[in-house]
């Protein structure tokens, strides 16, 4: 899996400037796995999407979503693409 991720990153690297690549590497190393956020049965999409955005802003990498009664749906207008950077 790590090899596949490396291949994707190397492919995408060609589309960014050297300055952006340096910034990405600096920020990526600052992310943390010391905290994990858990969401359970969130039924208001704006709330769950805002949590994803906030976790990304604080550098929290891992989010767990538990769906017992409600299906998890991301609101793209609120999360603004941050979910693609979270695990």
Buried (B, 14 or more C-beta within 10 A) or exposed (E): EEEEEEEEEEEEEEEEEEEEBEEBEEEEEEBEEEEEBEBEEBEEBEEBBBBBBEBBEEBBBBBEBEEEEBEBEBBEEBBEEBBEBBE
